[in-house]
Amino acid sequence: MAARCERSASNDATRRSIEAIWHIEAAKVIGRVARIVHDIGLAEEFAQDALVAALEHWPKAGVPDNPGAWLMTTAKRRALDHLRHTRLAASRALELGYELDFRHEVLSEEISEQVDAALDDDIGDDLLRLIFTACHPALSPEARCALTLRVMGGLTTEEIARAYLKPEPTIAQRIVRAKRTLAAARVPFEVPRGPELLQRLASVLEVIYLIFNEGYAATGGTDWMRPALSDEALRLGRVLAGLLPDESEVLGLVALMEIQASRFPARVSASGEPILLLDQDRTRWDRLLIRRGLDALAKAEALPGPLGPYALQAAIAACHARALSVEQTDWARIAAIYDALAQIAPSPVISLNRAVAISMAFGPAAGLELVDGLLNEPDLNNYHLLPSVRGDLLVRLERHTETCAEFERAASLTQNARERAFLLGRASRCNDLESPQPAPTRH
């Protein structure tokens, strides 16, 4: 019995090791195999075969010295067998056995040379091709996020479903349809060039930031945050920055995520209640992440050309990170950066955040005037932060009798249980408020 328990504990430890290794190596394996078979769905299938083989063999034989190479070799063999089968099936039926043997030998040598040539490329090229394919604009944003987490993050369908609070079959269907869409559209497994690179890069950055934001401020469920999702997005961003070190917007997005992620320890109370930016204990912000973010922003600013939307948002986040207190925050500079951001990437949400900055720099009345100008904006009809911000500004103007309806409306619009309870609590206390409360902003 003791020996059996010991073996069971050893197998469990090996399985955990395999899962950790797979999380690190999955993208490399899938990217390399996709380079050979030119099909992201097939590549993931062969990589999964390698994972299954590891789960079967490693508990008995032990984890190899170079597990990544073991997985890569096993997946490569699956790809090679597939290519041989496909080529043979497509060739003419040969009647003579010796001729078939000869053809098979030549074919095997030809395929091996093709595969070896593909594997001579730097692994970074494969990762770039993989992320650009997974984030292809032909897919919906939801499908791009799910497929990217699957092939770049090595997450299981169950893990992705749990992260997004969606039924597992829903996520599975998204991933399957995404692969079929890419195959049907014959999307090439390549990094686009010239102007198309910038267009496709925007899609890649959008997907990574969508994943990060879902972790930073969960749109549904009972948790205010889902840090695991943000961690995964940050890892993807760092990988992309390593592959494209001269792209200002890549560095800008990484800087933005690093600085925002630094606030996680201070964004929630011990009981799980949300803590808004201006109420946070800044001594709990992660100084290492802030330093990394500021370094990435400095690199982006050093590159030629104007800053893009992500770099400008990172500059806003940097203003908060550099300030030791709310009072020391350079709100005038933040408002000015929002002005620049509104010029190159106008949106109602940017306008709302700009109004918050204006209110902090020049008074709540100035901010409220801007917010009231957004009340008829169709894109903000169901955006819970619009009435929430308006309620904050009314509190600061001591118009407490008007605030309850704003917080109650905000609570009715959010799908996050923690945020709803927080807003309803503010609504119930609005008549007793005596001091200004901070306006919520993601920056």
C-alpha positions in Angstrom: 0.0 0.0 0.0 2.8 2.4 0.9 4.6 1.6 -2.3 1.4 2.2 -4.3 0.9 5.6 -2.7 4.5 6.5 -3.3 4.1 5.6 -7.0 0.9 7.6 -7.2 2.5 10.7 -5.6 5.5 10.3 -8.0 3.1 10.1 -11.0 1.2 13.2 -9.8 4.4 15.1 -9.5 5.5 14.0 -13.0 2.1 15.1 -14.4 2.4 18.5 -12.8 5.9 18.8 -14.3 4.5 17.9 -17.7 1.8 20.5 -17.5 4.3 23.2 -16.5 6.7 22.2 -19.3 3.8 22.1 -21.8 2.7 25.6 -20.8 6.2 26.8 -21.7 6.9 24.8 -24.8 3.4 24.6 -26.4 3.8 27.7 -28.6 7.2 26.7 -29.8 6.1 23.2 -30.7 2.9 24.3 -32.5 4.7 27.1 -34.3 7.5 24.8 -35.5 5.1 22.1 -36.7 2.7 24.7 -38.3 5.8 25.9 -40.3 6.0 22.3 -41.7 2.3 21.5 -42.4 1.1 25.1 -43.0 -2.1 24.4 -41.0 -2.5 25.7 -37.4 -5.2 23.1 -36.6 -3.1 20.2 -37.8 -0.1 21.6 -36.0 -1.9 21.8 -32.7 -3.2 18.2 -33.2 0.3 16.9 -33.7 1.5 18.9 -30.7 -1.3 17.4 -28.6 -0.2 13.9 -29.8 3.2 14.7 -28.5 1.8 15.8 -25.1 -0.3 12.6 -24.9 2.8 10.6 -25.6 4.7 12.4 -22.8 1.8 11.7 -20.4 2.1 8.0 -21.3 5.9 7.6 -21.3 7.4 10.1 -18.8 5.8 8.8 -15.7 7.5 5.4 -16.4 10.8 6.6 -17.9 11.1 9.9 -16.2 11.2 13.4 -17.6 13.9 13.7 -20.2 16.9 16.0 -19.9 15.6 18.2 -22.7 11.8 17.9 -22.5 11.2 20.6 -25.1 13.3 18.8 -27.7 11.5 15.5 -26.9 8.1 17.1 -27.5 9.4 18.9 -30.6 10.8 15.6 -32.1 7.7 13.7 -31.3 5.4 16.3 -32.9 7.8 16.5 -35.9 7.5 12.8 -36.5 3.7 13.1 -36.5 3.9 15.9 -39.0 6.4 13.9 -41.2 4.1 10.8 -41.2 1.2 13.1 -42.2 3.1 14.6 -45.1 4.2 11.1 -46.3 0.6 9.8 -46.1 -0.8 12.9 -47.9 1.8 12.8 -50.7 1.4 9.0 -51.2 -2.4 9.3 -51.2 -2.3 12.0 -53.8 0.2 10.3 -56.0 -0.8 8.0 -58.8 -1.5 4.4 -58.0 1.6 2.4 -58.7 1.3 -1.3 -59.7 4.8 -2.5 -59.1 5.9 -3.1 -55.5 9.5 -2.2 -56.2 8.5 1.0 -57.9 6.3 2.0 -54.9 9.2 1.2 -52.5 11.5 3.4 -54.6 9.0 6.2 -54.7 8.4 5.9 -50.9 12.2 6.1 -50.3 12.6 9.1 -52.5 9.5 10.7 -51.1 10.7 10.2 -47.5 14.0 11.8 -48.3 12.3 14.7 -50.1 10.0 15.3 -47.1 12.8 15.0 -44.6 14.8 17.6 -46.5 11.8 19.9 -46.6 11.2 19.5 -42.9 14.9 20.0 -42.0 15.0 23.1 -44.1 11.9 24.5 -42.3 13.5 23.7 -38.9 16.6 25.7 -39.8 14.6 28.9 -39.2 14.9 30.6 -35.9 12.2 29.6 -33.4 11.3 33.3 -33.1 10.1 33.3 -36.7 7.8 30.4 -36.0 6.3 32.2 -32.9 5.7 35.3 -34.9 3.9 33.3 -37.7 1.9 31.5 -35.0 0.7 34.6 -33.2 -0.1 36.5 -36.4 -2.1 33.5 -37.7 -4.0 33.0 -34.4 -4.9 36.7 -34.3 -6.0 36.9 -37.9 -8.7 39.6 -38.5 -10.8 36.9 -40.4 -11.7 35.7 -36.9 -14.0 37.3 -34.4 -12.3 38.9 -31.4 -13.7 36.2 -29.1 -12.3 33.5 -31.4 -9.0 35.2 -31.7 -8.6 35.3 -27.9 -9.6 31.7 -27.4 -7.3 30.4 -30.2 -4.4 32.6 -29.0 -4.7 31.3 -25.4 -4.9 27.7 -26.8 -1.9 27.7 -29.2 0.3 30.5 -27.7 -0.5 29.9 -24.0 -0.9 26.2 -24.0 -4.1 26.5 -22.0 -6.7 23.7 -22.2 -10.2 24.3 -23.4 -11.4 23.8 -19.8 -8.9 26.4 -18.5 -10.0 29.0 -21.1 -13.6 28.4 -20.4 -13.0 28.8 -16.7 -11.1 32.0 -17.2 -13.9 33.5 -19.3 -16.8 31.9 -17.3 -18.1 30.3 -20.4 -19.4 26.7 -20.9 -16.5 24.5 -22.1 -18.5 23.4 -25.3 -18.8 27.1 -26.2 -15.1 27.7 -26.0 -14.4 24.4 -27.8 -16.7 25.4 -30.7 -15.0 28.8 -30.9 -11.6 27.2 -31.3 -12.8 24.6 -33.8 -14.5 27.2 -35.9 -11.5 29.4 -35.8 -9.3 26.7 -37.1 -11.8 25.8 -39.8 -12.1 29.5 -40.8 -8.3 29.8 -41.1 -8.1 26.6 -43.2 -11.0 27.5 -45.4 -9.6 31.0 -46.1 -6.2 29.4 -46.7 -4.6 31.9 -44.4 -0.9 31.6 -45.0 1.3 30.7 -42.1 3.5 33.8 -42.4 4.4 37.2 -41.0 2.9 39.9 -43.2 5.2 42.4 -44.8 5.1 46.2 -45.4 1.8 48.0 -44.7 0.0 44.8 -44.0 2.3 44.1 -41.1 1.1 47.2 -39.2 -2.6 46.4 -40.0 -2.2 42.8 -38.7 -0.1 43.9 -35.8 -3.0 46.0 -34.6 -5.1 42.9 -34.4 -2.4 41.0 -32.5 -2.1 43.8 -29.9 -5.9 44.1 -29.6 -6.2 40.4 -28.8 -3.4 40.5 -26.1 -5.0 43.6 -24.5 -8.5 42.1 -24.6 -7.1 39.1 -22.7 -5.3 41.4 -20.2 -8.3 43.6 -19.6 -10.6 40.6 -18.9 -8.2 39.7 -16.1 -7.7 43.3 -14.9 -11.4 44.1 -14.6 -13.5 41.0 -15.2 -16.7 41.7 -17.1 -18.7 39.0 -15.4 -18.7 36.5 -12.5 -18.0 37.0 -8.8 -14.4 38.0 -8.9 -13.3 41.6 -9.4 -10.1 40.4 -11.2 -8.8 37.3 -12.9 -5.0 37.8 -12.5 -4.1 34.5 -14.4 -5.6 35.9 -17.6 -3.6 39.2 -17.2 -0.4 37.2 -16.4 -0.9 35.2 -19.6 -1.4 38.4 -21.7 1.6 40.0 -20.2 3.7 36.9 -21.0 2.5 37.0 -24.6 3.3 40.7 -24.8 6.8 40.1 -23.5 7.3 37.4 -26.1 6.1 39.7 -28.8 8.3 42.5 -27.6 11.3 40.2 -27.8 10.4 39.2 -31.3 9.6 42.8 -32.5 11.9 45.0 -30.4 11.7 48.0 -32.7 7.9 48.3 -32.8 6.9 51.2 -30.6 3.3 50.0 -30.1 4.4 46.6 -29.0 6.7 48.2 -26.3 3.9 50.6 -25.5 1.4 47.8 -24.8 3.9 45.9 -22.7 4.7 49.0 -20.7 0.9 49.6 -20.2 0.3 46.1 -19.0 3.4 46.0 -16.7 2.3 49.2 -14.9 -1.3 48.2 -14.7 -0.4 44.7 -13.4 1.7 46.4 -10.7 -1.5 47.5 -9.0 -3.1 44.1 -8.6 -2.1 43.7 -4.9 -3.8 47.0 -4.1 -6.9 46.7 -6.3 -8.9 44.4 -4.0 -9.6 44.3 -0.2 -9.0 41.2 2.0 -12.7 40.4 1.5 -12.6 40.7 -2.3 -14.1 44.2 -2.5 -12.9 46.5 -5.3 -10.6 49.3 -4.4 -10.6 52.2 -6.9 -7.4 53.7 -8.2 -7.3 56.8 -6.1 -8.1 54.8 -2.9 -5.3 52.3 -3.3 -2.4 51.9 -1.0 0.4 52.7 -3.4 3.0 51.1 -1.2 1.5 47.8 -2.2 2.1 48.5 -5.9 4.8 46.1 -7.4 7.8 48.3 -7.9 9.5 45.7 -10.1 6.7 45.7 -12.6 6.6 49.5 -12.5 10.3 49.6 -13.3 9.8 47.2 -16.2 6.9 49.2 -17.5 8.8 52.5 -17.3 11.8 50.9 -19.1 9.6 49.6 -21.9 8.0 53.0 -22.2 11.4 54.7 -22.4 12.4 52.3 -25.3 9.2 53.1 -27.1 9.7 56.9 -26.7 13.3 56.5 -28.0 12.1 55.1 -31.3 11.5 57.4 -34.2 8.0 58.6 -34.9 5.1 59.7 -32.8 3.7 57.5 -30.0 0.7 55.4 -30.8 -2.4 54.7 -28.7 -0.8 52.0 -26.5 2.3 54.0 -25.8 0.2 57.1 -24.9 -1.9 55.0 -22.5 1.3 53.7 -21.0 2.4 57.3 -20.6 -0.8 58.0 -18.6 -0.2 54.9 -16.5 3.3 56.1 -15.9 2.1 59.4 -14.5 0.1 57.5 -11.8 3.1 55.1 -11.2 5.5 58.0 -10.6 3.2 59.8 -8.2 3.7 58.8 -4.5 0.2 60.0 -3.7 -3.0 61.2 -5.4 -2.1 64.8 -4.6 1.2 64.5 -6.4 -0.4 63.1 -9.6 0.2 65.3 -12.6 -3.4 65.5 -13.7 -2.8 68.3 -16.1 -0.3 66.2 -18.0 -2.7 63.2 -17.9 -5.4 65.4 -19.4 -3.0 66.6 -22.1 -2.0 63.0 -23.0 -5.7 62.2 -23.3 -6.1 65.1 -25.7 -3.3 63.6 -27.9 -4.9 60.1 -27.6 -8.3 61.5 -28.6 -6.7 62.9 -31.7 -5.2 59.6 -33.0 -7.7 57.1 -31.5 -11.0 58.8 -30.8 -13.6 56.8 -28.9 -16.3 57.5 -26.4 -14.4 55.6 -23.7 -11.3 57.7 -24.3 -13.6 60.8 -24.0 -15.0 59.6 -20.7 -11.6 58.9 -19.3 -10.4 62.3 -20.5 -13.4 63.9 -18.7 -12.2 62.2 -15.4 -8.7 63.6 -15.9 -10.1 67.1 -16.6 -12.2 66.9 -13.5 -9.2 66.1 -11.4 -7.1 68.8 -13.0 -9.6 71.6 -13.3 -12.5 70.7 -11.1 -15.6 68.4 -11.1 -17.8 71.0 -12.9 -15.5 70.9 -15.9 -15.6 67.2 -15.9 -19.3 66.9 -15.5 -19.9 69.2 -18.5 -17.9 66.8 -20.7 -19.6 63.7 -19.3 -23.1 65.2 -19.9 -22.0 65.7 -23.5 -21.6 61.9 -23.7 -25.0 61.0 -22.4 -26.5 60.5 -25.9 -23.5 58.6 -27.2 -24.9 55.2 -28.5 -21.7 53.3 -27.7 -22.0 54.2 -24.0 -25.7 53.4 -23.6 -24.9 50.2 -21.7 -21.5 51.2 -20.4 -21.7 51.1 -16.6 -18.8 53.4 -16.0 -20.7 56.4 -17.6 -23.3 56.7 -14.8 -20.6 55.6 -12.3 -18.4 58.5 -13.3 -21.3 60.9 -13.4 -22.3 59.8 -9.9 -18.7 60.5 -8.6 -18.7 64.0 -10.1 -22.1 64.8 -8.6 -20.8 63.7 -5.2 -17.8 65.9 -5.5 -20.2 68.8 -6.4 -22.3 67.8 -3.3 -25.4 67.2 -5.4 -26.0 64.0 -3.4 -29.7 63.7 -4.1 -28.9 63.1 -7.8 -26.2 60.5 -7.2 -28.3 57.5 -6.1 -29.9 57.0 -9.4 -26.5 57.1 -11.2 -24.9 54.5 -9.0 -28.1 52.3 -9.2 -28.1 52.5 -13.0 -24.3 51.7 -13.0 -25.0 48.7 -10.8 -27.8 47.5 -13.2 -25.5 47.6 -16.2 -22.4 45.8 -14.8 -22.3 42.0 -15.1 -19.7 41.6 -12.4 -21.2 40.7 -9.0 -18.4 42.3 -6.9 -18.7 45.6 -8.8 -22.5 45.5 -8.6 -22.4 45.1 -4.9 -19.9 47.9 -4.6 -22.0 50.3 -6.7 -25.2 49.4 -4.8 -23.3 50.1 -1.6 -22.4 53.5 -2.8 -26.0 54.2 -3.9 -27.2 53.3 -0.4 -24.7 55.7 1.2 -25.0 58.5 -1.3 -27.2 60.7 0.9 -24.7 60.6 3.7 -21.6 61.3 1.7 -19.7 64.2 3.0 -16.3 63.9 1.2 -15.5 63.5 -2.5 -14.9 60.0 -3.7 -12.4 59.1 -6.5 -13.7 58.6 -10.0 -13.1 55.1 -11.4 -10.7 54.8 -14.3 -8.7 52.0 -15.7 -5.7 54.2 -16.0 
